[in-house]
Amino acid sequence: MSNIKNNIEEIQKDIKDYSIYPEKVKFIAVTKYVDAEVMNSILDCGVKVFGENKAQVIKEKYEKYLSEGRKDIEWHFIGNLQKNKVKYIAPFVKLIHSVNKLSLAQEIDKRALQNNRVIDVLLEINIAGEESKEGYELEELYKELPQLLELKNINIIGLMTMAPFVDDETLVRGVFRRLREIKDELNKKTFNGKLTELSMGMTNDYKIALEEGATIIRVGRKIYQ
């Protein structure tokens, strides 16, 4: 527990030290490999935003905490989401980070309507063009954008990306900077300033992401080391 507490305090200090607007930054504890005991330790440190990448798992954890009266936890879906799994998370998920195709957005919109909700989402963009990663190519995003904007039960509030897992800080920084530039371009051309969130940065690169304007960082490994 003391390690977790110290690590979380370090992450929170890094947000203040590295972010260009620390008051806007949300720190998501990635809990995809940990059990309730560890998650309770994170909650005890005041962190109430959890990120998961498997629909059935996040549903089970949500239901467990709800049965214990915990309605104060924010649940974020941060992984690749299959259309047939959207139904599991649509009743409760706070934010889906990984909308990377129109058909997925349409399914989220449909399931949100069934649950009488409007679900906040981020558009995932594969800035570095890595074949191993999901995400829109920019050209495809612009092509699908008019149809995405027609969906009434999703609310596009920002963008998400993952940088290559490399030691080249210049490359990593360039990916994060480009995402911020795309957000600014989209806000100017299409969204009229409605895009406020940039989900970028994980354990190995969140300090760079903060410097480049991240408003959401997704940190797992550093919490538990």
N, C-alpha and C positions, 0 to 999 in steps of 0.2 A: 504493500500500500504506500509506504513512504517513497519508494521509487516512482510510482505512478504520480503521486502528488508533486514531487520535485520536477519530474519531466513535464507535467502540465504547466506548472508555474514557469518553467523555462520557455515553453512554447508561447505562453501569454506574454512574457517579457519580450520575446522576439517580435511578436506582433507590434508592440509599442515601439521597439527599436528600429524595425525595418520597414514597416508599412508607411506609405505616404498619407494614409488616412486611417489610423488604427481604430478609430471609433466606428468605422464601417465594417470592420472585418469580423467574420463569423468563423470560428474554429470548430470543425466537425471531427469528432472522435470516430475513427474508422474501427468498427467493432466486429468485423466480419469473421474473425477467428477466435473471439473470446467468449467466455461464458458469463453467466449472470453475476457471479461473484466479482469478477473483474469489472464488469459494467457498473456494478453498485459502487465500486471504489471510485470510478470516474464520476459518477453522480455525486458522490460525497465531496468531490473537489469542485462542485458547482457547474460542471459541464453537462449540458442537457440536450446536446445535439449529436445524434448517432447516425453514422453512415454505414449502409449495408449494400451488398452486391448480389444477393440471392433473394428472390421474391418470397419463397416459402419461409426462409429463415427470418427475414424481417417481419413477416406476418406473425410467426410464432413468438418472436421476442416482443412485438407490440402487444399481442394478446396477453402474454404473461404479465407485462408491466401494467396493462390496463386492469387486469384482474386484481392487482395489488393496489389499485387506486392511483397509479401514476399516470396522470393525464398531462403532465408538464413536459414530457419528452418530445422533441422534434425528431421525426424519422425522415432521413434523406436516402433516396435510392441512387447509388453512385456507379453502378456497374452496367454492363451491357444488358438491356432489358428485352426479353422476347415478348412478342405480342400476346402469346397465349398465357403469359404470367401477369399481365397488367391487372387482371381482375383481382388478384390477391392483395394488391397494394393500393388500389384506387380508393378504398373507403377511408384511408387514414394518412397516406404519405404526404409530407409537407412539401417536398421538392424532389423532382426527378431531374438528375443532372445530365442524363445521357440520351436525349432525343436526337437521333441521327438519321432518321428517314421519315418521310411523310406518312407511310403506312402505320408506323409506330405512333406518331402523333395523333393520327385519326383514331387509333384504338384507345389511346389514353383519353381523348376527347369523348368517345362513346361511353367508356366506363365511368368517367367523371360525371357525365350527364345522368347515368343510371343511379349514381350515388348522390345526386343533387349537389354536386361540388364543382368548383373551378379549381383545377390543379396547376400550381406553378411549375414551370419546366425551364430547363436550360437547353440550348442547342449545342450539341457537342461537335466541335470542329477538329479535324485531323490536320493541324497546321503543318506538321513535319512530313505529312504524306507517308507515314509508316504503314506498311501492309499488315503488320501485326496488331495495329490498333484500330478501334472503331472510330467513327466520326465522319461528319460531312466533309467532302471536298467543297471548297468555297463556291465553285461554279455550280455544283449541284444544289447547294443551299439557296443560292440566288434564284435558281430555276424553280425550286419548290416553295419559296417564300410566300408568293401570293396565296397559294392553297393553305399553307400553314396559318396565315393570318385570318383565314375564313373560319377557323375552328373556334367556337365560342366558349368551350369548357376547358380549354387550356389557356394559361396565361404565361407568355414567353417573357421572362424577366432578365435574361442574361445569356452568357455563353460559358462553355466549359472546354478545356483541353487538357491533354497530358503531354508533357514534354518527353523527348527521348531520354532513356535511362543511360546517360553518358556523363563523363567528367568534364566535357567541354562547356564551360559556363557561358561562353559567348553564344553558342548554339541554343542552349536552354533559355537564356535571356531573350534571344531573338524570337523564340516561339511565343513566350508570354507577352512580349511587346506587341507582336503581330496580332494576337488575340485582342488586346486592348484597342489597337488601331481599327480592327474589324468592328468591334463594339461601337466605337465612335462613328465609323462610317455608316453603320446600320441605324444608329440613333439619328444621324443627320438626314439620311435618305428616307427612312421608313418608319422608325419607331418613335420619333419625336421625343427622344430622351427617356423613353420607358425602360430601356435596358439598363439596369443598375448593377447587375451582379457579374462578376468574373470568378468562376470556380477554377482555380489553377494553383498547383503547388501541393506536393506531398512531402513525406519525411525528408527525402534527399534534396529537395529543391524549393521548399516553401519560402525560404528567406529571399531568394531571387524573385519568386512570384510576388511576394509582398512589396518588394521594391518596384515591381512593374505594374502594380495596381490591383492585385488580387483582393477580392472582397470575401472570398470563401477559400479556406485551405482545408485539405482533406488529409489528416495526419493519423496514422495508425502505429507503425513500427516504433516511432520515437517514444510513444507513450509507455510502451511495455519493456523497453530495453533496460 
